[in-house]
Amino acid sequence: MKQCLTAIMVAICFTLWGVPVRAAPAEAQITFTVQDLPDDMQDRTLMATVSAGPSDPLAVQAVLSALNDFTETVTVEPGTYYCNAAVQYDPAGDYPVREVNDTYEVSLSEGDSITLNYIVGDVGYYESVTGQHRFADEIELFTPPDDYDPDSVAQIGTYLTAPDGFDHHVIVYLGNQYTGDLYTLDVYAANKLAALKTDARAGQYQFLGARVADDESNRYSIQSEQSTMNTSTGAIFHLTVTDTDNPDRMLTTPSLDSNDTVQQAKAHNSETTGDEATPQPTSTPTPTAEPEPHTDMLSAFSELIVLLVLVIAGFIVYFLRRKYKEG
């Protein structure tokens, strides 16, 4: 038996002797990072792409967002690659992305690593040519009151009435009519269709426009209930989103008394300006149903049955032990 096993092992060794051992594939690394990002882009996502050509089936894509501090590293085989980055849901280039050293083609050998640094601009191609924002109206400026403090800070916000199940990213543009500052608010279903800007300048705000980020077919239309609001009384704009393909869809609205974001803004502005907070309607407590009498009776009856079973079991055990001793 031992001789047979020895012969089998020798045969296996000779068989594997000529099999070549494959080395690990050569690798190189490309790191994408965003150096400069506008304040209103902190919640947005960038997509970085590495490819050997327009139709490269092995192209690699990296996601840059606040979750990874806008930095991501990809591993590729040595070779020449074309690299670029763009803001997600920005087909018109309203937020142009540029590599700091204008590096868009890299050649890598085995073990090489390179870092590409990107900056995101806040002036899009449309605005650079026309002088107007693509999605926001021009701010109508007014002379502020004599007691206006341009350094005072207040909160501005918005909340939506939208079709039931609406879960798209909505971008809202608000402008300060005293200072000319334009702010962008990002609204998501995850925050109850509401958004808040905590460090805006106090003053009178104008609704400049809003859009659904991934709505390339213009399916949704958005209207604001208020055209202007002042932070002294709470600059929280109520917007209504309509599904033009299904205009009869049921609409839902996060109520003012149950939305934490809206209440936080109202409370902050009231403390800042000294105004009393608008009282909220108190909800009527739901009466608690009294337990029905027959439920207690059933519970007591169940306990009695369990007690009887235990007593009978005790008698049976006693009887068997006594009979065993007598036998």
C-alpha positions in Angstrom: 0.0 0.0 0.0 2.8 2.3 0.9 4.5 1.6 -2.4 1.3 2.5 -4.3 1.0 5.8 -2.5 4.6 6.6 -3.2 4.2 5.9 -6.9 1.1 8.1 -7.1 2.9 11.1 -5.4 5.9 10.7 -7.7 3.6 10.7 -10.8 1.8 13.9 -9.5 5.2 15.6 -9.0 6.4 14.8 -12.5 3.0 16.0 -13.9 3.1 19.4 -12.1 6.8 19.9 -12.8 6.2 21.3 -16.3 3.2 23.5 -15.3 4.4 27.2 -15.3 3.7 29.3 -12.3 1.8 32.5 -13.2 3.0 35.7 -11.5 0.5 38.3 -10.2 -0.5 40.8 -12.9 1.5 44.1 -12.9 -0.4 47.0 -11.3 -0.3 50.8 -11.1 -2.5 53.2 -9.1 -4.4 56.5 -9.9 -5.7 58.6 -7.0 -8.5 61.1 -7.7 -9.0 63.9 -5.2 -11.0 67.2 -5.2 -9.1 70.2 -3.9 -11.6 73.0 -4.2 -15.3 72.6 -4.0 -18.0 75.4 -3.8 -20.1 75.5 -0.6 -23.3 74.5 -2.4 -21.5 71.4 -3.8 -20.7 69.7 -0.5 -23.7 67.3 -0.8 -23.1 66.5 -4.5 -21.2 63.6 -6.1 -18.5 63.6 -8.7 -17.7 60.7 -11.1 -14.1 60.1 -12.2 -13.3 57.9 -15.1 -10.2 56.0 -16.3 -10.2 54.5 -19.8 -7.8 53.5 -22.5 -10.1 55.0 -25.1 -13.7 55.9 -26.0 -14.8 52.3 -26.3 -12.7 50.7 -23.6 -14.7 47.8 -22.0 -12.4 47.8 -19.0 -12.9 51.4 -18.1 -12.8 52.1 -14.4 -15.1 54.6 -12.6 -14.6 56.1 -9.2 -17.2 57.9 -7.0 -16.1 61.0 -5.2 -18.4 62.3 -2.4 -18.4 63.4 1.2 -18.5 59.8 2.2 -14.9 59.2 1.1 -13.8 62.9 1.6 -13.8 63.3 -2.2 -10.8 61.0 -2.6 -10.6 57.6 -4.2 -7.8 55.3 -5.5 -8.2 52.9 -8.4 -5.9 50.1 -9.5 -5.1 49.6 -13.2 -2.6 47.6 -15.3 0.4 49.5 -16.7 -0.4 51.5 -19.8 -1.7 54.9 -21.1 -5.1 56.1 -19.8 -7.4 59.1 -20.3 -8.8 60.5 -17.0 -11.5 63.0 -16.4 -14.1 63.9 -13.8 -17.6 65.5 -13.8 -20.4 66.4 -11.4 -23.2 63.8 -11.4 -26.4 65.1 -12.9 -24.8 68.1 -14.6 -24.9 67.4 -18.3 -24.9 71.1 -19.2 -21.6 71.7 -17.3 -23.0 74.2 -14.9 -20.2 73.1 -12.5 -17.2 72.6 -14.7 -14.5 70.3 -13.3 -10.8 70.9 -14.2 -7.6 69.1 -13.2 -5.2 71.5 -11.5 -2.3 70.9 -13.9 -4.6 70.2 -16.9 -3.5 66.5 -16.8 -6.0 64.3 -18.7 -3.6 61.6 -20.1 -1.3 59.5 -18.0 1.3 56.8 -18.8 2.0 54.3 -16.0 4.6 51.6 -15.6 4.5 48.8 -13.1 4.4 50.1 -9.5 3.7 53.7 -10.6 1.2 55.8 -8.7 -0.1 59.3 -9.6 -2.5 61.7 -7.9 -4.9 63.9 -10.0 -6.2 67.0 -8.2 -9.5 68.5 -9.4 -11.2 71.8 -8.7 -14.9 72.5 -9.3 -16.0 75.9 -10.6 -19.3 77.6 -9.7 -19.7 79.5 -13.0 -21.0 77.2 -15.7 -20.5 77.5 -19.5 -24.0 79.0 -20.0 -23.4 81.6 -17.3 -19.9 82.5 -18.6 -21.3 83.2 -22.1 -24.7 84.8 -21.2 -23.9 86.3 -17.8 -27.1 84.7 -16.4 -27.5 81.5 -14.3 -29.1 78.7 -16.2 -31.7 77.7 -13.6 -31.9 80.8 -11.3 -33.6 84.1 -12.1 -31.7 87.4 -11.7 -31.8 88.7 -8.1 -33.9 91.9 -7.8 -31.8 94.0 -5.4 -33.2 96.5 -2.8 -31.6 99.0 -0.5 -31.7 97.5 3.0 -33.1 99.4 6.0 -30.9 101.7 7.9 -30.6 99.3 10.9 -29.7 96.3 8.7 -26.5 94.5 9.8 -24.8 92.8 6.8 -22.8 90.6 9.2 -25.8 89.1 11.0 -26.5 85.4 10.3 -29.9 83.7 9.9 -31.2 80.4 8.6 -33.2 80.0 5.4 -35.0 76.9 4.3 -37.5 75.2 2.1 -40.0 72.3 2.2 -41.9 70.6 -0.6 -45.3 69.4 -1.4 -44.6 66.6 -3.9 -46.3 63.5 -5.4 -46.5 60.5 -3.1 -43.4 58.4 -3.3 -41.3 61.3 -4.8 -37.6 60.5 -4.0 -35.7 62.7 -6.4 -32.9 65.3 -5.6 -34.3 68.8 -5.9 -32.1 71.9 -6.1 -33.6 75.2 -4.9 -32.1 78.7 -5.6 -32.7 81.5 -3.1 -31.1 85.0 -3.4 -30.6 87.7 -0.7 -32.1 90.9 -2.1 -30.0 93.1 0.2 -26.5 91.6 -0.4 -26.9 89.8 -3.8 -25.8 86.5 -2.4 -27.2 83.4 -4.1 -27.6 80.2 -2.1 -28.3 76.6 -3.3 -30.4 74.2 -1.1 -30.4 70.5 -1.8 -33.6 68.7 -0.9 -33.8 64.9 -0.5 -36.5 62.5 0.6 -34.2 61.3 3.4 -34.6 64.7 5.1 -38.4 64.7 4.8 -38.3 66.8 1.6 -36.9 69.8 3.5 -33.6 71.6 3.5 -31.9 74.2 5.7 -29.1 76.7 5.2 -27.7 77.5 8.6 -25.1 80.2 7.8 -26.9 82.5 5.4 -26.9 86.3 5.7 -29.9 87.8 7.2 -32.2 89.9 5.0 -35.0 89.6 2.5 -34.9 86.5 0.2 -36.2 86.0 -3.3 -37.2 82.6 -4.8 -35.0 82.4 -7.9 -35.9 78.9 -9.2 -35.8 75.2 -8.5 -35.2 72.0 -10.5 -35.2 68.2 -10.2 -31.5 67.2 -10.6 -32.1 64.1 -12.8 -35.1 65.3 -14.6 -33.7 65.5 -18.2 -37.2 65.2 -19.8 -38.6 68.1 -17.7 -41.3 65.8 -16.3 -41.7 67.8 -13.0 -42.6 71.4 -12.6 -42.0 73.4 -9.4 -43.8 76.5 -8.1 -43.2 78.5 -5.0 -46.0 79.7 -2.8 -43.9 82.8 -1.8 -41.9 85.0 -4.1 -40.0 86.8 -1.3 -39.6 86.2 2.5 -37.6 87.9 5.2 -35.5 86.1 7.8 -37.0 88.3 10.5 -40.3 86.4 10.2 -38.8 83.1 8.9 -37.6 82.7 5.4 -38.9 79.1 4.8 -40.2 78.7 1.2 -43.0 76.3 0.4 -42.6 74.7 -3.0 -45.1 72.4 -4.9 -43.8 69.8 -7.3 -46.2 68.6 -10.0 -45.8 65.5 -12.1 -46.8 66.7 -15.6 -47.0 63.1 -16.8 -49.4 62.1 -14.0 -51.0 65.4 -12.7 -53.6 63.5 -10.6 -51.0 61.8 -8.4 -51.7 62.3 -4.7 -49.6 65.0 -3.1 -48.0 64.9 0.3 -46.5 67.7 2.4 -44.2 67.5 5.5 -46.2 69.5 8.0 -44.6 72.4 9.8 -45.3 71.0 13.3 -43.7 67.6 12.5 -40.7 68.6 10.4 -37.7 69.1 12.6 -35.7 71.0 9.9 -38.4 73.6 9.5 -39.0 74.0 13.2 -35.3 74.4 13.8 -35.1 77.3 11.3 -38.2 79.0 12.8 -36.9 78.7 16.3 -33.4 80.0 15.4 -34.8 83.0 13.5 -37.2 83.9 16.3 -34.3 83.9 18.8 -32.1 86.0 16.6 -34.8 88.6 15.9 -36.4 88.6 19.3 -39.8 87.8 17.7 -42.1 85.3 19.4 -42.3 82.0 17.7 -45.5 81.3 15.8 -47.6 79.0 18.0 -48.2 75.6 16.5 -51.5 73.8 16.7 -51.6 71.2 19.5 -52.6 67.8 18.4 -55.6 66.1 20.2 -54.4 63.1 22.1 -55.8 59.8 20.9 -57.9 58.2 23.6 -56.6 54.9 24.9 -59.1 52.1 24.6 -60.1 50.6 28.0 -59.4 46.8 28.3 -62.6 44.8 28.0 -63.8 42.8 31.0 -63.9 39.4 29.2 -60.1 39.7 28.5 -59.3 39.7 32.3 -61.7 36.8 32.8 -60.0 34.8 30.1 -56.6 35.5 31.7 -57.7 34.4 35.1 -59.4 31.2 33.7 -56.1 30.3 31.9 -54.1 30.7 35.2 -56.6 28.4 37.0 -56.3 25.7 34.3 -52.5 25.8 34.6 -52.7 25.5 38.4 -55.0 22.4 38.2 -52.7 20.7 35.7 -49.8 21.2 38.2 -51.8 19.8 41.1 -52.8 16.7 39.1 -49.3 16.2 38.0 -48.1 16.3 41.6 -50.6 13.7 42.7 -49.5 11.4 39.9 -45.9 11.7 40.8 -46.7 11.0 44.5 -48.8 7.9 43.6 -46.1 6.5 41.3 -43.3 7.0 43.9 -45.5 5.3 46.6 -46.3 2.4 44.4 -42.6 2.0 43.5 -41.6 1.8 47.2 -44.4 -0.8 48.0 -43.3 -2.9 45.1 
